[in-house]
Amino acid sequence: MTDFFKFEADFVDSLRCIPMLVRYKLDTCGIKLKLSDWNHMTHTERETLVALPCTTATEIHDYQKYLQQLILERTGQLPKNLPIEPEPAWLDSNNIPTLVQEKAQTIGVNLTSSQWCKLTPLQRFALIKLSLSGHENSNFPKAIAEFNLSSH
C-alpha cells in the first residue's frame, strides 16, 4: 500500500485533494500542480501520480515529463516549474526546522532531535508543509499524534 497518512484519510480514497506523497514528488521534481489542474485529471491518472517512483535522477526526470505532459493535455497549459531545493530540510535528519519547532510548541509539543531523526523524509516533509502559514493547520496536531511525537 502507498504511504498515505491517517490525517489524510478523509480525502485519499477519492483523491479529491493532492496527498502529501504527491506533494513530496512535486517538490522533488520542481513542478507546481494546482488543485484545479489535479481536479482535471481522471482518478486513474491521479493514482498513477501516486504510484510512479520519483527518487532517482531518471525517475525524477520521467515523473516531471509525465506530469508536464498530463497537465498540458488536461488544461492546455504547461505547469509552472518550481526551484528544486538542492538540500531540502526534510532530508536533513539532524536539524529540526525552526518553523516546525515553533509550530509544535504552539500545541505544547517540544520536538527532540532524536524524534526528528527517526522520522521518514516523507513524515518530515509533511510536518514542514503543515507548519507553513496559510496552510490548513488542523492536520498539524493530527500528524504530530500520528507520528507519536506528542509529549509523554
N, C-alpha and C positions, 0 to 999 in steps of 0.2 A: 504494500500500500504506500502511496505517496505521502510525503511529510506535510500533512495539514495539522494545524494546531487546533486544540479544543476550543480556544476562544474564537475561532473562525467557523465553528460548527453551524451557526445559523445561516451561512450562505455557501459553504463549499460544495454541498450536494448539487445545488443548482448552478454553481459557479457564476452567480449574478454579480459578484464583486471579484476583484483581482486578488487571489490569495497571496500570502507572503512569499510562498515558494516562487511564484511567477514574478513578483516584485523583486525578489532577490536576483533572479535571472535577468530582469530588465536592467538593474543596476550593473550587473556583471557585463552585459553586452552593450550597454550605453544607448538604450532605446527608450524614448518617452512614449508610454502607452496610456492614452486617456481612457477613462471608463467608458466614454461614448464610443471609442474605437473597439474596446473589448465587447461592448454590447452589440456591435455589428457582426461579431463572429458567431459561428454556429457552436453548439455545445461541444461537438467533436473537435473543432479547431481549438477551443479553449482547453479541452482535455489534452490535446497534442502539446500545447504550450506548457502545460503542467508536466507532462511526461518526458518531453525532449531533454536530453542531457545538455548541460551548459557549464562544464567545468574546465576541460582542456582548451587550449587555444583554438583548435579545429572545431570543437563543439560550440564554443562561444561564437566563432565566425559563422558557422552554419545556422545557429539559433538566430543570430542577428539578421542574416539574409532571409531566412524563412519568415521571420516576423515582419521585416520590412515589406516583403512581397505580399504577405497576407493583409497587412494594413492597407497597402496600396490597392489590392483587389477589392477590399471591403469598403473603403472610404474614398478612393480616387486620389488620395494624397499620401505622400511618403511621411512617415513619422519623423519627429524631431530627434536628432541624436543628442545624447547627454554625455558630458565628460565622464570617462571611466576613471574612478578613483584608483590610482596605482597601488596604494596600500590602504585598503578600506578598513575602517575601525572594527568591523565585525570579524575580520580575520586576525585581529590583534587580541590574543587571549590574555595578555599581560596587563593591559590598561583599560580600565572602565571609562568610557567617555563621560565627561563632566555632566553633559545633558542627561544621560541615563541615571547617573548617581543622584543628581538633583531631583529628577522626576520620581525616583524610587523613594527619596526622603520625604517627598510631599505626601506619600501614603504610608509613612512610618517604617520604611524598609531601608536598611543600610547594607548595600551590596558589598561583599568582600571580594578580594582578588581571587581567592580560592573558588568562590562560587562562579565568578565570571569565566575563569579558565576551564571550568567543567562544562560550560555551555557549548553547544554546537555553533558553528558560524551562522547557521540559519536562525537559531534562537537569539544570538547576539544581534543579528540583523533586525529581527522583529522588535526587540527592545529598543534599539536605536530609532527605528522608524516610528514606533509607538510613543517615543518621548518627544518627537518634534512638535513644536507649537502648531496649532491649527489642525492637528490630526485628531481623529476620533479617539479620544483618550480613555474611553470606558474600557477598552481592551488592555490597557497597560496593567492595571491591577490583576486582571484575569491571567495575563501572560506571566506575571510575577508568581502568582499562585501555581499555575500550570508547570512552571519550571522549578518549583519547590524553592523559591528564593525568599519566601516570607520569613520574617524573624521568628525564631522558635521560642 
